[in-house]
Amino acid sequence: MNQMARNLTDTMDGFLRNATYLIRDRDPLFTKVFKDILKDRGVKSDPVTLSLLDGRTSSTGISVRVLWFIANLRLLVPQDLST
C-alpha cells in the first residue's frame, strides 16, 4: 500500500500529482505510512464516514452533494478496481 501512495503522488505521472485533497473512507488499508506519504507530497487525506442508510452523516462539515457523489461513485466503480 505504501508503494501505491508513492505511485499515486509520483511527480511525473502520478494520478494525484496535481491534487491537494483525496476523499477516502476509514479503511484500515490506509496506514499511517500511507497517509504520511500523501501528506509529505502535499495531499490532504481526511477520512469520510458515511451513514447514508439512516439519512444522516457522521462526519461534520461534509456537503450532502459530496456524500451523494461518493455513494454513487461506489456504485459505478467496479469492485475489482478497488483492490
N, C-alpha and C positions, 0 to 999 in steps of 0.2 A: 504494500500500500504506500510505503514511503517513496518507492520509485515512481508510482503513479503520480504523486504530488509533484515530484521533480519533472516528470514528463508534462504534466498539465501547465506548469509555470515556466517551461523552457523559453528562453528569450528569443529563439529563432522560430519555432513552430508550435509552441505550447498553446493549447486551447484557451488558457487563462492569461496569456502573456500581456494582454492589454486590459484585463479585468481588475476591478477594485473590490468586488464583492462576489462571494459564492453562497448561494442558497443551498443548504444541506439539512438533512434530518439528524437525529441524535443516534444514528447507527454507531455501534462500538467499533466498527472498522475505521472510523475517523479517529485515529490515535492522536496522542499529544504531539508526537513527532510529525505526523501528517499536518496537523494544524499549525505547528511551528514553522514548517517549510513554507506553507502558504503565507503565514504572517511575515516571514523574512523576505518574501517576494512582493509584499505589499498588498496581498489579497486578504480582505476581512472575511471571516468564515464563522459566523454565529449560527448556532443551531436553531431550527424552527420546529416547534412541536405542534402538530395538527390534531385537533379533535373535531373533525367535521361531522361525525355521526350525530352528535348532540347539538350541532349548530353553534357551538362556542369555540373560541380559540384559547389555548392555554398559554400562548406567547403574547406578551404585551406589545403594543405599538405596531402590529402587523396589519397591513391593509387587507380587507376582505378580498379585494381583487388579486392580491398576491397569493392568498390562500387558495382561491379558486383556480388560479393558474397552476399552482403546484399540484393540486389534486387532479386536475385534468391532464397535466403532463405525465403524472404517474400512470394514467390510463393509456396514454399514447405511446410511451416508450416501452418497447418490448422488454420483458424481464431478463432475457439473455444478455442484453446490453448493460444491465446494471450490475452484473457480476464480474 
